[in-house]
Amino acid sequence: MMTASNIHYEIADRTRGIASGGIGLIHALARRLGLIDALDRRLQLLKLHLPYHESDHVLALAYLPLCGGTCLQDLELLRHDEVLLDALGARRLPDPTTAGDFCRRFSPDSIQALLDIINDTRLKVWADQPAAFFERALLDMDGFLVETTGQCKRGMDIAYDGTWGYHALVLTLANTGEVLGIVNRPGNRPSHEGAAALVDQATAVCFRGGFRRALLRGDTKFSQSEHLDRWDDDPRLRFIFGFEALPNLKAIAEDLPARAWRPLRRPARHEVKTTPRQRPDDVKEAVVVAREFENQRLRSEAVAEFNYRPAACRKAYRMVVVKKNISVEKGEKLLFDRVVYFFYITNEWVDEAAEVVFSANDRCDQENVLAQRGGGVRALRAPVDNLESNWAYMVMTALAWNLKACWALTLPERPGRYQEKHREQKRWVLRLEFKAFVNAFVRLPCQVVRGGRALIYRLLGWNPQQPIFFRLVDVLRC
């Protein structure tokens, strides 16, 4: 099929094009939301603006992954792209050394100021959402090990698995995937350290933005018994945390009568819209059986509940327990059966026990968000020389992911015959992986033309997502 031959290359005289034509719409969105002005007005890190302002540095690092950059050194490629500079109305962009020096200017207070600016910006996007959007905020928290091979990075330490680097605490809004807070810590710190303060800040932002309720979710490291009473006193707050399988909890679960247990039936992962397909042979399972490796099979699950008061609490809470019956096999032989218990503590008294378990398991989707931030946006990296500067780098680079969410949330849902279709498109863009979003809405070959007072991006190709793209163009132009 590929029959091209006698290929020649020439340099065009007048045509000025870029591969990432969608970056203009991202920049227009940032300006429309007031992000650029807020950064220059409230983030005071530079004594002189010759030639850069604070917004130039922050947006350069935010636009870097959107334009295909994967590390700090890729700023060198962007700053030598003359057409990209014209497309952003810039005379120049910071080089990697200057960007690193800007990161080193940050202190914990200035990082918090940057997070406050980003949160205030997102409130403007939330204000345009329909009423159903504000029903309940789902706040997920988890830790992420940021490995580095550096020898002299201040604040680094060795983690429980031997990894040298930092241990970032990330709190996300599961409704949209946005990152509401991030804290960088030495690698040896526990996952939950600082989580309570970050939760308080995030819930304040959500309630200020209009959310009526909030649900906090985390694994066993985030149960934080000393804060449960305080959160339960707020009628707007609910929580579901995994709880460590302590010996006394296991004893209570084992003593529960048989009638207290109900089978746990999980819903199908996917809805079959046509006809079921024949499942292919499980090659991995066949190899495990043939070589007589030890194999564990889940036979059944049951759920029960009881009231439990942790030692640090003055109130009793609902403890939901899942009993997993697992058979341990070797080849075709059954060795023995094993029972494993998983516990979840919550102040949600209305939902069925199974629904509590499913909601707690949905928190695992945050692993996908963290994977996107680590591998797609590449924000969870440590390219600078100390803990605070790497923390600032994480926040600024993660702004690319938050701008993606703002891009999707700004899409209109006007009443009419296409309202449901547009709502589904909005949800689809929100759920896109970062690379898929960049390929669909940023990597658009464009010719950049200056005419009169207008800067024109002339698309040179077509893709099926352009109707969605131009809907946002219309919104920002109006």
Salt bridges, closest charged atoms under 4 A:
GLU54 OE1 - HIS49 NE2 3.13
ASP56 OD2 - HIS53 ND1 3.99
GLU76 OE2 - ARG79 NH1 3.69
GLU76 OE2 - HIS80 ND1 3.56
ASP86 OD2 - ARG16 NH2 2.28
ASP101 OD2 - ARG105 NE 3.39
ASP120 OD2 - ARG42 NH1 2.90
ASP120 OD1 - ARG208 NH2 3.27
GLU135 OE1 - ARG212 NH2 2.91
GLU135 OE2 - ARG213 NH2 3.23
ASP140 OD1 - ARG217 NE 2.78
ASP142 OD2 - ARG363 NH1 3.65
GLU178 OE1 - ARG122 NH1 2.77
GLU193 OE2 - ARG189 NH2 2.68
ASP200 OD2 - ARG230 NH1 3.14
GLU226 OE2 - HIS227 NE2 3.88
ASP229 OD2 - ARG314 NH1 3.67
ASP232 OD2 - LYS315 NZ 2.89
ASP233 OD2 - ARG314 NH2 3.18
ASP233 OD1 - LYS315 NZ 2.64
ASP234 OD2 - ARG236 NH2 3.12
GLU285 OE2 - ARG297 NH2 2.49
GLU301 OE1 - ARG266 NE 2.94
GLU301 OE2 - LYS324 NZ 2.35
GLU305 OE1 - ARG318 NE 2.95
GLU329 OE1 - ARG297 NE 2.79
GLU329 OE2 - ARG299 NH2 2.55
ASP365 OD2 - ARG431 NH1 3.16
GLU413 OE1 - ARG423 NE 2.88
GLU413 OE2 - LYS426 NZ 3.07
GLU420 OE1 - ARG423 NH1 2.89
GLU420 OE2 - ARG427 NH2 3.51
GLU424 OE1 - ARG427 NH2 2.62
